[in-house]
Amino acid sequence: MRASQFARLPTPTGRLIFLGDSITEGGLWDEWFPETRPVNRGIGGNTIGDVLGRLDTAIDSPAAVFLLIGTNDLSMGRSTHRVAADMRRLVAVIRHRAPCAPLFVQSVLPRRARFADRIRELNDAYREIAAAADAVYIDLWPALADAGGVLRSDFTRDGLHLSGAGYAVWVDALRPYVSRIA
């Protein structure tokens, strides 16, 4: 539904783009950051490959791109090595399409304990991918994880998606980066 709407709408230019899966889609970015007129290009269930396949409807001369993607790839059983390789390709294509726009690669958020080690490993790779692409890596893990590496229970109802309190913490982590663009 969202992808078909994006295909019919003009691709936004000069705007701050939030790009990702359901976690991004759930963010009320235009209300959290009204001064920047952000555009929400999150789609529930998306993998890195899905985002790569819809960049034409998401990125056209953006002011900046905030990318959060990868948790669904892990849910599908993909290895961290493969997810990192896919992310490297996605970041390269975004860089090619928007070479002058600031690119912010956000860490995969914590979730249930069985994912913790794989997410930490993937986030280490994301840090390297961002550095190699002259992008900024934003580590959201410390703000959202409990001592056991699980998404804090006060930030979620299902162990994956954020509650309002979780979004507020994420937004606080993003504010210094968004203020650079606004």
N, C-alpha and C positions, 0 to 999 in steps of 0.2 A: 504494500500500500504506500509506504513512505517513498520507496525507490521510484515508483511510477509517478508520484507527485513531483519528486525532484527532477525527473526527466522532462516534465512539462513546464517547470518553472525556469526562469533564467538563472544561470549559475551566478551566484553573487560575486561581485568584485569589490575590492577594497574593504572587505569585512573580515572580522575575526571568525574563523571557522573552527567549530568543535566537531571532530570527526571520530567516529567509532561505532560501538555496538549499543546494546540496550542501556548500559550504564551511562554512556554519553547521552543517549536519547532521553533518558529520564531527567536530565538536568534542565532546569528552567533558566538557561544561560542568559536569555534576554532580560530576566528579572534580577538575576544575581549581578550581572554586569551591564546595566542599562546604558551606561555612558559609552560603551563600545559597539553597540548594535550587533551583537554576535549572531551567528547563524548556526543552528543545530543540525548537523548532518550525521547524527547517530541513528542507527537502525538495529533494533533488537535481533539477536541471533547472528549478526554479522561476524565473519571471520576476516582475517587479514586479506585473503583472496577476494572476498566479497567487496571489501573497501577498495581494493585495487581495481576491481572491475567497474566501479561506479565513480571514479575520480572525475570524469567529465562533468558530472552533475554536482560536484562538490568544490572543486578548486579551479578558480580562474582569477588570477591576480589578487590573491587574498592579502589582507593586512598581516595576518599570522595564521598558523595552523596549530591547533592543540589536538594531538593524536593520542587516543587511548584505545588499544585493541590487543587481542591475543588470548583473553580468557576463554573464549568459545573454542579456539583452536586447541587449547589444552583439554577442554571438556570432550573433544572429539577423539582424544587419545593420541594426538600428534606429538612427536618428540619435541623437546625444547630446541634441539638442533634444527629441526625442520621449521618450527615456528620462528626462530631467530632468522633463518635464511629467508623466509617469506617476508619478515619485517624489514630486513635489509633491503630487499627488492622494493617494497612499498615506499620506504623512506627515500630511496634513490629516485623513484618515479615522482614523488612529491617534490623533491629537490629540483628535478628537471622541469617540472611544470611551473614551479614557483621559486626560482633560484634566489630571489631577493627577499622573500618573505621569511620572517622568523618562524622556525619550526620547533615545536615543543613536543618531545617524545615523553609521554608519561608512563610510569611503571604500571605493570599489571597490578591491580588491587589484590590485597589478600582476600581469601575466601575460606573455605573449610580446611581443616588440618591436613587432609590427604593431598591437597594441592600445594602446601606451603613450600616444600623443598623445590619443586619444579618451578614455582613462581619466582622464588629467589634466584634460581639459576637463570631463568629467562630474563629477569630484571638486570642481572649482571651483563647479559648479552645486549640488552636494550641500551644500557649505559654506554657500552662500546660502540654500538651502532650510531647512537646520537653523536658521540664525539667524532667519529669518522666522517659524519655527514655535516659537521659544523652546525648541529642542532643542539638544543638545550634539553638535557635529561632532567625530568622532575620526578623525584623519588617520593611517592605518596605513601609508601609502606609504613614509615615511622608514625605518620599521623593516624593511620587507620587500623593497624594491626595490634593485637594484644601481645603479651609476652610469649605466647605459644605460636605466634605467626598466623593467627586466625583473625578474620575480620571481626572487629570488636562488636559484641552483641548489641550494644546501644546504638550502633550505626547501621543495623540491618534487621530485616525480619526473616530473611530466607537464607542467610549465609553467603549471599552473592551480591544482590542489589542493595543500593544504599537507601537509607531512610533520609528524612529531612536533616536530621542531625549529622548523618554521614556526608551529605552534600555540603552542609555548612562547613565542615572541616576541610573537605576537598577545596571548596571555594577559597577558604582562608589560605590554603597552600598555594593556590593559583594567583591570588591577588598581586603579589609582587611582580609576577611575570606579565599579567594583564596590564598593570599600571605602566609598564615600559612601552606598551603599544598605544594606550589610550591618549 
